[in-house]
Amino acid sequence: MPLTELALLHLKPTITVDNAALQSSLRSAKHAMESFTGYPFHFFTQVEDPSYIYIIGNWTSLTQHVDQWIPSEKNQALLEALENLLTVEWMFHLDIDQLATKEGSEGIMPFSAPIVAIVRHFIAAGKKDSFVATFEKNKQSLVEFTAPQPICGGWRIDREQESGKDGAEKDEFVLFSGWRKIAHHVDFAQTEPFERYKEIRDYLAAFEVKHATRWEI
């Protein structure tokens, strides 16, 4: 099934997003992945720390990405060109088909938003069903507050495991939401509907909120 890749890159200490070699190499990577998959790939810089870059792309399947693209000569050459410029902090996949048609502002990736919030929800053990029920019950307030910018969320496919030899796989839900500016997101946290929306935290082991802006390279 089609899925979404979410990757986080970290620039080396002496490298900035203005670096010509970095831009050239990432532009080549973008074009190569788009040619290989037939899908668009999007690059974002993190607002909190611009030395971090997100890649969001679409793949036909996990096999296409992991077994066909990653070990390919083309990808290995691209990684070699980037090895002195950045490191890959992490990369995983979400059960989001970006090309699926969905009505309204829910289910569409907010790629055109001035600010994209990327929120990783690390679900407490045994609490996935409760999290889903609470999120579904209260998410409309978020949809209405971000409108006309959409929200879109999905579950991590290649999950991490709890520490220990027989550790269970950990559930993670990632939510993308579009905002006019960071202050717009902060304003939502001051509203009465947010008091209900944040009930999802009762079922989380942890969460991470970052903001990003689109980077056209």
PAZAPA-4460 file (N, C-alpha, C; in steps of 0.05 Angstrom, whole numbers, plus 32768, in hexadecimal, padded with zeros to 4 digits):
% residues 217
    n_x    n_y    n_z   ca_x   ca_y   ca_z    c_x    c_y    c_z   seq   type   mol
   8011   7FE8   8000   8000   8000   8000   8012   8019   8000     1      M     A
   8009   802F   7FF4   8018   8048   7FF5   801C   8051   8011     2      P     A
   8033   805D   8017   8038   8066   8032   804A   807F   8030     3      L     A
   804C   808C   8047   805C   80A5   8049   8075   80A1   8058     4      T     A
   808B   80AB   804D   80A5   80AB   805B   80A8   80C6   806A     5      E     A
   80B1   80C4   8082   80B8   80DC   8092   80D5   80D9   809B     6      L     A
   80E6   80EA   8092   8103   80E9   809A   810C   8103   80A5     7      A     A
   811F   8102   80B7   812B   8119   80C4   8149   8119   80BF     8      L     A
   8153   812E   80B1   816F   8131   80AC   817A   8147   80BE     9      L     A
   8194   8144   80C6   81A1   8158   80D7   81BA   8161   80C9    10      H     A
   81BC   817B   80C4   81D4   8186   80B7   81EC   8185   80C9    11      L     A
   8203   8180   80BD   821C   8181   80CC   8221   819D   80D6    12      K     A
   8231   81A0   80EC   8233   81BA   80FA   823C   81D1   80E8    13      P     A
   824B   81CD   80D3   8255   81E3   80C3   8243   81E7   80AA    14      T     A
   822D   81D8   80A8   821C   81DA   8090   8202   81E8   8097    15      I     A
   81F9   81F9   8085   81DF   8207   8087   81CE   8200   806E    16      T     A
   81B5   8207   806F   81A3   8202   8058   81AB   8212   8040    17      V     A
   81BC   8226   8043   81C4   8236   802C   81DC   8229   801D    18      D     A
   81E7   8214   8028   81FE   8207   801C   81F8   81FD   8000    19      N     A
   8207   8205   7FED   8202   81FE   7FD1   8204   81E0   7FCC    20      A     A
   8218   81D3   7FD7   821B   81B6   7FD3   8203   81A7   7FE0    21      A     A
   81FA   81B0   7FF7   81E3   81A4   8004   81CB   81A6   7FF2    22      L     A
   81C5   81BE   7FE9   81AD   81C2   7FD8   81AE   81B1   7FBF    23      Q     A
   81C6   81B0   7FB3   81C9   81A1   7F9A   81C4   8183   7F9E    24      S     A
   81D0   8179   7FB4   81CD   815C   7FBA   81B1   8155   7FC1    25      S     A
   81A4   8166   7FD2   8188   8160   7FD9   8175   8163   7FC2    26      L     A
   817B   8176   7FB0   816B   8179   7F98   816D   8160   7F87    27      R     A
   8185   8156   7F85   8189   813D   7F75   817A   8126   7F82    28      S     A
   817B   8125   7F9D   816D   810F   7FAB   814E   8112   7FA7    29      A     A
   8144   812A   7FA8   8128   812F   7FA5   811F   8125   7F89    30      K     A
   812D   812E   7F74   8126   8127   7F59   8128   8108   7F55    31      H     A
   813D   80FC   7F61   8141   80DF   7F5D   812A   80CF   7F6A    32      A     A
   8122   80D7   7F82   810C   80C9   7F90   80F2   80CE   7F81    33      M     A
   80ED   80E5   7F77   80D4   80EB   7F69   80D3   80DB   7F4F    34      E     A
   80EA   80D9   7F42   80EC   80C9   7F29   80E7   80AC   7F2E    35      S     A
   80F2   80A2   7F44   80F0   8085   7F4B   80D4   807E   7F53    36      F     A
   80C6   808F   7F62   80AC   8089   7F6C   8095   8094   7F5C    37      T     A
   8099   80AA   7F4E   8084   80B7   7F40   8073   80C9   7F52    38      G     A
   807D   80CD   7F6B   806F   80DD   7F7F   8080   80F5   7F86    39      Y     A
   8073   810B   7F8F   8083   8123   7F98   808F   811E   7FB3    40      P     A
   80A6   812A   7FB8   80B3   812A   7FD2   80B5   8147   7FDC    41      F     A
   80B2   814B   7FF6   80B1   8166   8001   80C6   8168   8017    42      H     A
   80D4   817F   8017   80E9   8185   802B   80E0   819C   803C    43      F     A
   80E5   819A   8056   80DD   81AE   806A   80F5   81B3   807D    44      F     A
   80F8   81CD   8085   810C   81D3   8099   80FE   81D7   80B4    45      T     A
   810A   81CD   80C9   80FE   81D0   80E3   8101   81EC   80EE    46      Q     A
   80EB   81F7   80F8   80EC   8212   8103   80FC   8214   811C    47      V     A
   80F8   8201   812E   8106   8201   8148   8124   81FF   8145    48      E     A
   812E   81F1   8131   814A   81EE   812B   814E   81E9   810D    49      D     A
   8155   81FE   80FE   8156   81FB   80E1   816C   81E8   80D6    50      P     A
   817C   81DD   80E8   8190   81CA   80DF   8183   81AE   80DB    51      S     A
   8169   81AC   80E1   815A   8193   80DD   8148   8197   80C4    52      Y     A
   8148   8183   80B3   8138   8183   809B   8127   816A   809A    53      I     A
   810E   816E   8094   80FB   8157   8091   80F7   8151   8073    54      Y     A
   80F6   8137   806D   80EE   812E   8053   80D3   811F   8056    55      I     A
   80C0   8126   8046   80A6   8118   8046   80A1   810F   8029    56      I     A
   809E   80F5   8026   809A   80EA   800B   8086   80D3   800B    57      G     A
   807F   80CB   7FF3   806B   80B6   7FF0   8078   809E   7FE1    58      N     A
   8073   8086   7FEA   807E   806E   7FDE   8067   805B   7FD8    59      W     A
   8069   804B   7FC3   8055   8038   7FBC   8052   8022   7FD2    60      T     A
   8069   801B   7FDE   8069   8006   7FF3   8082   8008   8003    61      S     A
   8083   7FFA   8019   809B   7FF9   8029   80B1   7FEB   8019    62      L     A
   80AA   7FD7   800A   80BE   7FC9   7FF9   80CB   7FDB   7FE5    63      T     A
   80BB   7FEC   7FD9   80C6   7FFF   7FC5   80DC   8010   7FD1    64      Q     A
   80D7   801A   7FE9   80EA   802C   7FF6   8102   801D   8002    65      H     A
   80FC   8009   8013   8111   7FFC   8023   8121   7FE8   8012    66      V     A
   8114   7FD8   8002   8122   7FC3   7FF3   812B   7FCB   7FD7    67      D     A
   811E   7FDF   7FCB   8125   7FE6   7FB0   8135   8001   7FAF    68      Q     A
   812B   8015   7FBC   8138   802F   7FBA   8151   8032   7FCC    69      W     A
   814F   802C   7FE6   8165   8030   7FF8   817F   8023   7FF0    70      I     A
   817E   8009   7FE7   8198   7FFC   7FDF   81A0   8002   7FC3    71      P     A
   8191   8012   7FB4   8197   8017   7F98   81B1   8027   7F95    72      S     A
   81BE   8024   7F7E   81D7   8032   7F79   81D2   8050   7F7A    73      E     A
   81BC   8059   7F6F   81B6   8076   7F6E   81B4   8081   7F8A    74      K     A
   81A5   8074   7F9B   81A2   807E   7FB7   81BC   807D   7FC6    75      N     A
   81CB   8068   7FC3   81E5   8067   7FD1   81F8   807D   7FC8    76      Q     A
   81F7   8084   7FAE   8207   809A   7FA4   81FE   80B5   7FB0    77      A     A
   81E4   80B8   7FB3   81D9   80D1   7FBF   81E1   80D3   7FDC    78      L     A
   81E0   80BD   7FEB   81E8   80BD   8007   8205   80C3   800A    79      L     A
   8215   80B9   7FF8   8232   80BE   7FF9   8238   80DC   7FF5    80      E     A
   8229   80E8   7FE3   822C   8105   7FDD   8224   8116   7FF5    81      A     A
   8213   810B   8006   8208   811A   801D   8216   8115   8037    82      L     A
   8228   8101   8038   8232   80F7   8052   8242   810C   8061    83      E     A
   824E   811F   8053   825D   8134   8061   824C   814D   8067    84      N     A
   8233   814C   805F   8221   8163   8062   820C   815F   8078    85      L     A
   8204   8146   807C   81EE   8141   808E   81EE   8124   8098    86      L     A
   81DD   811F   80AC   81D8   8104   80B5   81BA   80FF   80B5    87      T     A
   81B2   80E6   80B2   8196   80DF   80B4   8190   80D8   80D1    88      V     A
   8180   80E9   80DE   817A   80E4   80FA   8167   80CC   80FD    89      E     A
   8152   80CC   80ED   8140   80B5   80ED   812F   80B6   80D4    90      W     A
   8123   809F   80CE   8111   809D   80B7   80FD   8086   80BC    91      M     A
   80E4   808B   80B8   80D0   8076   80BA   80B9   807C   80A8    92      F     A
   80A5   806A   80A9   808F   806B   8096   8074   806C   80A5    93      H     A
   8061   807A   8099   8046   807D   80A4   8031   8072   8091    94      L     A
   801B   8069   809C   8006   805E   808B   7FF4   8074   8080    95      D     A
   8001   8087   8072   7FF3   809D   8065   7FF8   809A   8047    96      I     A
   7FE2   8098   8038   7FE3   8099   801B   7FDD   80B6   8013    97      D     A
   7FF1   80C5   800C   7FEE   80E1   8006   7FDC   80E6   7FEE    98      Q     A
   7FDA   80D3   7FDD   7FCA   80D7   7FC4   7FAD   80CE   7FC6    99      L     A
   7FA6   80C2   7FDD   7F8B   80BA   7FE1   7F79   80D2   7FE2   100      A     A
   7F62   80D1   7FD6   7F4F   80E8   7FD5   7F3E   80E7   7FEE   101      T     A
   7F3E   80FC   7FFD   7F2D   80FE   8015   7F1F   8119   8015   102      K     A
   7F07   811A   801E   7EF7   8132   801E   7EFE   8144   8036   103      E     A
   7EFA   815E   8032   7EFE   8171   8048   7F1C   8175   804E   104      G     A
   7F21   8180   8065   7F3D   8188   806C   7F4B   8172   807D   105      S     A
   7F3E   815B   8080   7F4B   8146   808F   7F56   8130   807D   106      E     A
   7F6E   8128   8081   7F7A   8113   8071   7F8C   811E   805B   107      G     A
   7F8D   8138   8057   7F9E   8144   8043   7FB7   814F   8050   108      I     A
   7FCF   8149   8045   7FE7   8153   8051   7FE9   8172   804D   109      M     A
   7FF1   8181   8062   7FF1   819E   8061   800A   81AA   8055   110      P     A
   8012   81A0   803D   802B   81A9   8031   802C   81C6   802A   111      F     A
   8015   81D3   8025   8015   81EF   801D   8013   8202   8034   112      S     A
   8010   81F8   804C   800D   820A   8064   8027   8219   8069   113      A     A
   8024   8232   8073   803C   8241   807A   804D   8233   8090   114      P     A
   803F   8227   80A3   804C   8217   80B8   803F   81FC   80BA   115      I     A
   8050   81E7   80BB   8046   81CC   80BF   804F   81C2   80DA   116      V     A
   803C   81BB   80EB   8043   81AE   8105   8045   8190   8100   117      A     A
   805B   8185   810B   8060   8168   8109   8060   815E   8126   118      I     A
   804B   8150   812D   8048   8147   8149   804A   8128   814A   119      V     A
   805E   811F   8159   8061   8102   815D   8055   80FA   8178   120      R     A
   8041   80E8   8177   8034   80DF   818F   803D   80C2   8195   121      H     A
   804B   80BF   81AB   8055   80A5   81B3   8041   8099   81C7   122      F     A
   8033   8085   81BD   801C   807A   81CC   8025   8069   81E3   123      I     A
   8018   806D   81FA   801E   805C   8212   8015   8040   820C   124      A     A
   8023   802D   8218   801E   8010   8214   8001   800A   821A   125      A     A
   7FF4   7FFD   8207   7FD8   7FF4   820B   7FC3   800A   8208   126      G     A
   7FCB   8022   81FF   7FB8   8038   81FF   7FB1   8042   81E3   127      K     A
   7FB8   8032   81CE   7FB3   803B   81B3   7F95   8040   81AE   128      K     A
   7F84   802D   81B6   7F67   802F   81B1   7F5C   8047   81BF   129      D     A
   7F64   804C   81D7   7F5A   8064   81E6   7F64   807D   81D9   130      S     A
   7F7D   807E   81D0   7F87   8095   81C2   7F76   809B   81A9   131      F     A
   7F72   8086   8199   7F63   808A   8180   7F47   8094   8185   132      V     A
   7F39   8088   8199   7F1E   8091   819F   7F1D   80AE   81A8   133      A     A
   7F30   80B6   81B8   7F31   80D1   81C3   7F38   80E5   81AD   134      T     A
   7F4B   80DE   819C   7F53   80EF   8186   7F3C   80F3   8173   135      F     A
   7F2E   80DD   816B   7F18   80DF   8159   7F01   80F0   8164   136      E     A
   7EFD   80EE   817E   7EE7   80FD   818C   7EED   811B   818C   137      K     A
   7F06   8123   818E   7F0C   813F   8192   7F1B   814D   817B   138      N     A
   7F22   813F   8166   7F33   814A   8151   7F25   8161   8141   139      K     A
   7F0A   8161   8141   7EFC   8175   8131   7F04   8191   8139   140      Q     A
   7F09   8196   8153   7F11   81B0   815C   7F2B   81B9   814F   141      S     A
   7F3D   81A6   814B   7F57   81AC   813E   7F52   81B1   8120   142      L     A
   7F42   81A1   8113   7F3B   81A5   80F7   7F30   81C1   80F2   143      V     A
   7F1D   81C9   8103   7F11   81E3   8100   7F24   81FA   8105   144      E     A
   7F36   81F7   8118   7F48   820C   811F   7F5E   8210   810A   145      F     A
   7F67   81FB   80FD   7F7C   81FD   80E9   7F70   8205   80CE   146      T     A
   7F57   8201   80C9   7F4A   8206   80AF   7F51   8222   80A5   147      A     A
   7F57   8225   808B   7F53   8211   8076   7F6B   81FD   8073   148      P     A
   7F80   8200   8084   7F96   81EE   8082   7F8E   81D3   808D   149      Q     A
   7F96   81BD   8081   7F8D   81A3   8089   7F9E   8196   809E   150      P     A
   7F94   817F   80A9   7FA4   816E   80BA   7FA5   8152   80AE   151      I     A
   7FB9   8143   80B5   7FBC   8128   80AA   7FCD   8118   80BD   152      C     A
   7FC4   8101   80C5   7FD3   80F0   80D8   7FD5   80D3   80CF   153      G     A
   7FEA   80C5   80DA   7FED   80A9   80D3   7FFE   809B   80E8   154      G     A
   7FFC   8081   80E7   800A   8070   80FA   8025   8066   80EE   155      W     A
   8039   8066   80FF   8053   805C   80F6   8052   803F   80F0   156      R     A
   805D   8037   80D9   805C   801B   80D0   8073   800B   80DB   157      I     A
   808B   8015   80D7   80A3   8007   80E1   80A9   8011   80FE   158      D     A
   809C   8004   8110   809B   800E   812C   80B4   8007   813C   159      R     A
   80BB   8018   814F   80D0   8011   8162   80C6   7FFD   8176   160      E     A
   80D9   7FF1   8185   80D2   7FDE   819A   80DA   7FE9   81B5   161      Q     A
   80CA   7FE0   81C9   80D1   7FE7   81E4   80EC   7FDA   81EB   162      E     A
   80FB   7FE6   81FE   8115   7FDB   8205   8111   7FC0   8211   163      S     A
   8126   7FAF   820D   8124   7F94   8216   8121   7F80   81FF   164      G     A
   812A   7F68   8203   812A   7F54   81EE   810F   7F4F   81E2   165      K     A
   80FB   7F4D   81F3   80E0   7F47   81EA   80CD   7F5F   81EB   166      D     A
   80D9   7F76   81E7   80C9   7F8F   81E8   80B4   7F90   81D3   167      G     A
   809D   7F9A   81DA   8087   7F9D   81C7   808C   7FB4   81B4   168      A     A
   8080   7FB4   819D   8082   7FCA   818A   8072   7FE2   8195   169      E     A
   807E   7FFA   8193   8072   8012   819D   8061   801F   8187   170      K     A
   8049   8028   818E   8038   8036   817B   803F   8054   817B   171      D     A
   8040   805F   8163   8045   807C   815F   8032   8087   814A   172      E     A
   8026   809D   8151   8014   80AB   813F   801F   80C6   8138   173      F     A
   8022   80CD   811F   802D   80E7   8117   8017   80F7   810A   174      V     A
   8014   8110   8113   7FFF   8122   8109   800C   813A   80FC   175      L     A
   8005   8140   80E3   800E   8158   80D5   7FF6   816B   80D5   176      F     A
   7FFB   8184   80DC   7FE6   8199   80DB   7FF1   81B3   80D0   177      S     A
   7FE1   81C1   80C1   7FE9   81DA   80B5   7FE0   81F3   80C5   178      G     A
   7FF2   8207   80C7   7FED   821F   80D7   7FF6   8238   80C8   179      W     A
   7FE9   824E   80CE   7FF2   8268   80C2   800E   8270   80CC   180      R     A
   8012   826B   80E5   802C   8271   80F2   802D   8262   810D   181      K     A
   8044   8261   811A   8046   8252   8133   8033   825D   8148   182      I     A
   802F   8277   8148   801D   8284   815C   8001   8279   8158   183      A     A
   7FF9   8273   8140   7FDF   8268   813B   7FDC   824D   8149   184      H     A
   7FF1   823D   8148   7FF1   8223   8157   7FEF   8228   8175   185      H     A
   7FFF   823B   817E   7FFF   8241   819B   7FE3   824A   81A4   186      V     A
   7FD6   825A   8193   7FBB   8264   819A   7FA7   824D   819E   187      D     A
   7FAB   8238   818F   7F98   8221   8192   7F9A   8215   81AE   188      F     A
   7FB2   8216   81BA   7FB6   820B   81D4   7FA9   821B   81EA   189      A     A
   7F9F   8233   81E3   7F92   8245   81F6   7F74   8243   81F5   190      Q     A
   7F69   8232   81E3   7F4D   8231   81DF   7F40   821B   81F1   191      T     A
   7F26   821F   81F4   7F17   820B   8204   7F16   81EF   81F6   192      E     A
   7F12   81EE   81DB   7F13   81D4   81CE   7F2D   81C5   81D2   193      P     A
   7F43   81D4   81D5   7F5D   81C6   81D9   7F5D   81B7   81F3   194      F     A
   7F4E   81C1   8207   7F4D   81B3   8220   7F42   8196   821D   195      E     A
   7F30   8193   820A   7F26   8178   8204   7F39   8169   81F1   196      R     A
   7F44   8178   81DE   7F56   816B   81CB   7F6E   815F   81D9   197      Y     A
   7F79   816C   81ED   7F91   8163   81FA   7F8D   814B   820C   198      K     A
   7F74   8141   820E   7F6E   8128   821C   7F7E   8111   8211   199      E     A
   7F87   8113   81F7   7F96   80FE   81EB   7FB0   80F9   81FA   200      I     A
   7FBA   810E   8209   7FD3   810B   8218   7FD1   80F6   822E   201      R     A
   7FB9   80F0   8236   7FB5   80DB   824B   7FBE   80C0   8241   202      D     A
   7FC1   80BD   8227   7FC8   80A2   821C   7FE3   80A2   820E   203      Y     A
   7FF3   80B6   8215   800E   80B9   8208   8024   80B4   821D   204      L     A
   8039   80A7   8213   8051   80A4   8223   8062   80BE   8220   205      A     A
   8060   80CA   8209   806E   80E3   8203   8063   80EE   81E9   206      A     A
   806A   8108   81E3   8064   8113   81C9   8079   8128   81C2   207      F     A
   807B   812E   81A8   808F   8141   819F   8081   8153   818A   208      E     A
   8084   816D   818E   8078   8181   817C   808E   8191   816F   209      V     A
   808F   8191   8154   80A2   81A1   8145   8092   81B0   812F   210      K     A
   809E   81C5   8125   8092   81D5   810F   80A6   81D6   80F8   211      H     A
   809B   81D8   80E0   80AD   81D9   80C9   80A1   81EB   80B3   212      A     A
   80B3   81F5   80A2   80AB   8205   808B   80B5   81F7   8072   213      T     A
   80A6   81FA   805D   80AE   81EC   8044   80C7   81F8   8039   214      R     A
   80D8   81E7   802F   80F2   81EF   8023   80F2   81E7   8006   215      W     A
   80F1   81FB   7FF5   80F2   81F6   7FD8   810F   81F6   7FCF   216      E     A
   8118   81DF   7FC7   8134   81DD   7FBE   8136   81D6   7FA0   217      I     A
***
